[in-house]
Amino acid sequence: MISEQVKLRNDIIEGNQLISEILGRRNDENMYTMKYHSSWDFLMLAVDLIETSCDARVAIYPNNCFIEYELTMEKNKSILVHKDNKTKILMVWKAVVEFLKVKLNFYESNQNI
């Protein structure tokens, strides 16, 4: 149980750092205290950025979060995260982090072409 808590805390720190960098926030704060994982006010800044700057659609439902996006002229792709045993905000946070990782990996891999 403790190792799951440590893993979740590390995932939160890593995810919050990614969100913070995408939003252009300063990285001198403790990433666990940034609250993207626990405050809708913080998290919705990232959701809004994804919808406006990344031309993606974020749909939040009671038991899942769906992000539909297009990286190239190919067909649309999507990320679907189920609530499982997580809180609703952690579910949405996880979908945001997964989307940002996909987007970042896409841009990094295409810079080497």
Secondary structure, DSSP 4 states (H G I P E B T S, - for coil): -HHHHHHHHHHHHHHHHHHHHHTT--S-S-TTTT-TTT-HHHHHHHHHHHHHHS--EEEE-SSEEEEEE-SSSS--EEEEEE-TTS-HHHHHHHHHHHHHHHHHHHHHHHHT-
